[in-house]
Amino acid sequence: MNYQQLLALFKETHHELQQRAARSVDTSLVIRNWLFGWYIVEFEQGGAERAELYGKRLIDKLSRELKTLGLKGISSTSLSPTTSLINN
């Protein structure tokens, strides 16, 4: 093996494993979003606070409070579609 082959091997390994990591993250985010949707639907379908926090108000409140807990990428806009994963 010469130096150019060594460089090519590094490049190929990096590229392949970077793609696998991205696919793994994508799969994990789909699972996370499905679970978030399920949690929201379950909460809305039962519980004493349901009438008070139904729909958009619940999503807005969750988004604000999750941000204060340090969760990133959890805006109202990103949470709203998660319930459609369950309701369809």
C-alpha positions as protocol buffer text, in pm:
chain_id: "A"
residue {
  index: 1
  type: MET
  ca { x: 0 y: 0 z: 0 }
}
residue {
  index: 2
  type: ASN
  ca { x: 132 y: 342 z: -88 }
}
residue {
  index: 3
  type: TYR
  ca { x: 51 y: 679 z: 66 }
}
residue {
  index: 4
  type: GLN
  ca { x: -222 y: 765 z: -188 }
}
residue {
  index: 5
  type: GLN
  ca { x: -396 y: 433 z: -118 }
}
residue {
  index: 6
  type: LEU
  ca { x: -378 y: 505 z: 255 }
}
residue {
  index: 7
  type: LEU
  ca { x: -544 y: 845 z: 198 }
}
residue {
  index: 8
  type: ALA
  ca { x: -812 y: 686 z: -18 }
}
residue {
  index: 9
  type: LEU
  ca { x: -878 y: 424 z: 250 }
}
residue {
  index: 10
  type: PHE
  ca { x: -923 y: 694 z: 515 }
}
residue {
  index: 11
  type: LYS
  ca { x: -1154 y: 890 z: 285 }
}
residue {
  index: 12
  type: GLU
  ca { x: -1366 y: 587 z: 197 }
}
residue {
  index: 13
  type: THR
  ca { x: -1393 y: 473 z: 559 }
}
residue {
  index: 14
  type: HIS
  ca { x: -1486 y: 820 z: 678 }
}
residue {
  index: 15
  type: HIS
  ca { x: -1748 y: 867 z: 408 }
}
residue {
  index: 16
  type: GLU
  ca { x: -1912 y: 526 z: 463 }
}
residue {
  index: 17
  type: LEU
  ca { x: -1928 y: 556 z: 842 }
}
residue {
  index: 18
  type: GLN
  ca { x: -2049 y: 916 z: 823 }
}
residue {
  index: 19
  type: GLN
  ca { x: -2339 y: 801 z: 601 }
}
residue {
  index: 20
  type: ARG
  ca { x: -2423 y: 518 z: 841 }
}
residue {
  index: 21
  type: ALA
  ca { x: -2422 y: 760 z: 1135 }
}
residue {
  index: 22
  type: ALA
  ca { x: -2659 y: 995 z: 951 }
}
residue {
  index: 23
  type: ARG
  ca { x: -2899 y: 710 z: 874 }
}
residue {
  index: 24
  type: SER
  ca { x: -2886 y: 600 z: 1237 }
}
residue {
  index: 25
  type: VAL
  ca { x: -2963 y: 952 z: 1356 }
}
residue {
  index: 26
  type: ASP
  ca { x: -3252 y: 979 z: 1107 }
}
residue {
  index: 27
  type: THR
  ca { x: -3400 y: 652 z: 1233 }
}
residue {
  index: 28
  type: SER
  ca { x: -3363 y: 762 z: 1594 }
}
residue {
  index: 29
  type: LEU
  ca { x: -3535 y: 1095 z: 1524 }
}
residue {
  index: 30
  type: VAL
  ca { x: -3828 y: 920 z: 1353 }
}
residue {
  index: 31
  type: ILE
  ca { x: -3868 y: 696 z: 1658 }
}
residue {
  index: 32
  type: ARG
  ca { x: -3840 y: 999 z: 1891 }
}
residue {
  index: 33
  type: ASN
  ca { x: -4102 y: 1193 z: 1692 }
}
residue {
  index: 34
  type: TRP
  ca { x: -4340 y: 896 z: 1687 }
}
residue {
  index: 35
  type: LEU
  ca { x: -4305 y: 859 z: 2065 }
}
residue {
  index: 36
  type: PHE
  ca { x: -4358 y: 1232 z: 2121 }
}
residue {
  index: 37
  type: GLY
  ca { x: -4675 y: 1215 z: 1911 }
}
residue {
  index: 38
  type: TRP
  ca { x: -4796 y: 913 z: 2104 }
}
residue {
  index: 39
  type: TYR
  ca { x: -4731 y: 1085 z: 2437 }
}
residue {
  index: 40
  type: ILE
  ca { x: -4926 y: 1394 z: 2327 }
}
residue {
  index: 41
  type: VAL
  ca { x: -5222 y: 1196 z: 2191 }
}
residue {
  index: 42
  type: GLU
  ca { x: -5238 y: 981 z: 2505 }
}
residue {
  index: 43
  type: PHE
  ca { x: -5230 y: 1292 z: 2722 }
}
residue {
  index: 44
  type: GLU
  ca { x: -5502 y: 1462 z: 2517 }
}
residue {
  index: 45
  type: GLN
  ca { x: -5727 y: 1154 z: 2524 }
}
residue {
  index: 46
  type: GLY
  ca { x: -5728 y: 1124 z: 2900 }
}
residue {
  index: 47
  type: GLY
  ca { x: -5637 y: 1312 z: 3211 }
}
residue {
  index: 48
  type: ALA
  ca { x: -5771 y: 1598 z: 3418 }
}
residue {
  index: 49
  type: GLU
  ca { x: -5572 y: 1868 z: 3243 }
}
residue {
  index: 50
  type: ARG
  ca { x: -5690 y: 1771 z: 2894 }
}
residue {
  index: 51
  type: ALA
  ca { x: -5959 y: 2038 z: 2852 }
}
residue {
  index: 52
  type: GLU
  ca { x: -5727 y: 2305 z: 2983 }
}
residue {
  index: 53
  type: LEU
  ca { x: -5431 y: 2219 z: 2761 }
}
residue {
  index: 54
  type: TYR
  ca { x: -5587 y: 2075 z: 2447 }
}
residue {
  index: 55
  type: GLY
  ca { x: -5431 y: 2115 z: 2103 }
}
residue {
  index: 56
  type: LYS
  ca { x: -5216 y: 2413 z: 2015 }
}
residue {
  index: 57
  type: ARG
  ca { x: -5195 y: 2539 z: 2373 }
}
residue {
  index: 58
  type: LEU
  ca { x: -5054 y: 2205 z: 2487 }
}
residue {
  index: 59
  type: ILE
  ca { x: -4797 y: 2200 z: 2209 }
}
residue {
  index: 60
  type: ASP
  ca { x: -4691 y: 2560 z: 2278 }
}
residue {
  index: 61
  type: LYS
  ca { x: -4659 y: 2494 z: 2651 }
}
residue {
  index: 62
  type: LEU
  ca { x: -4463 y: 2171 z: 2595 }
}
residue {
  index: 63
  type: SER
  ca { x: -4229 y: 2345 z: 2353 }
}
residue {
  index: 64
  type: ARG
  ca { x: -4155 y: 2630 z: 2594 }
}
residue {
  index: 65
  type: GLU
  ca { x: -4097 y: 2403 z: 2893 }
}
residue {
  index: 66
  type: LEU
  ca { x: -3889 y: 2148 z: 2704 }
}
residue {
  index: 67
  type: LYS
  ca { x: -3662 y: 2431 z: 2585 }
}
residue {
  index: 68
  type: THR
  ca { x: -3608 y: 2537 z: 2947 }
}
residue {
  index: 69
  type: LEU
  ca { x: -3502 y: 2178 z: 3019 }
}
residue {
  index: 70
  type: GLY
  ca { x: -3233 y: 2212 z: 2752 }
}
residue {
  index: 71
  type: LEU
  ca { x: -3394 y: 2009 z: 2473 }
}
residue {
  index: 72
  type: LYS
  ca { x: -3307 y: 2153 z: 2132 }
}
residue {
  index: 73
  type: GLY
  ca { x: -3512 y: 2127 z: 1813 }
}
residue {
  index: 74
  type: ILE
  ca { x: -3841 y: 2099 z: 2001 }
}
residue {
  index: 75
  type: SER
  ca { x: -4039 y: 2395 z: 1868 }
}
residue {
  index: 76
  type: SER
  ca { x: -4417 y: 2411 z: 1838 }
}
residue {
  index: 77
  type: THR
  ca { x: -4369 y: 2374 z: 1465 }
}
residue {
  index: 78
  type: SER
  ca { x: -4172 y: 2053 z: 1506 }
}
residue {
  index: 79
  type: LEU
  ca { x: -4404 y: 1905 z: 1770 }
}
residue {
  index: 80
  type: SER
  ca { x: -4735 y: 1962 z: 1588 }
}
residue {
  index: 81
  type: PRO
  ca { x: -4678 y: 1709 z: 1308 }
}
residue {
  index: 82
  type: THR
  ca { x: -4579 y: 1436 z: 1553 }
}
residue {
  index: 83
  type: THR
  ca { x: -4941 y: 1378 z: 1650 }
}
residue {
  index: 84
  type: SER
  ca { x: -5037 y: 1310 z: 1289 }
}
residue {
  index: 85
  type: LEU
  ca { x: -4804 y: 1007 z: 1298 }
}
residue {
  index: 86
  type: ILE
  ca { x: -5042 y: 857 z: 1556 }
}
residue {
  index: 87
  type: ASN
  ca { x: -5377 y: 988 z: 1435 }
}
residue {
  index: 88
  type: ASN
  ca { x: -5345 y: 850 z: 1081 }
}
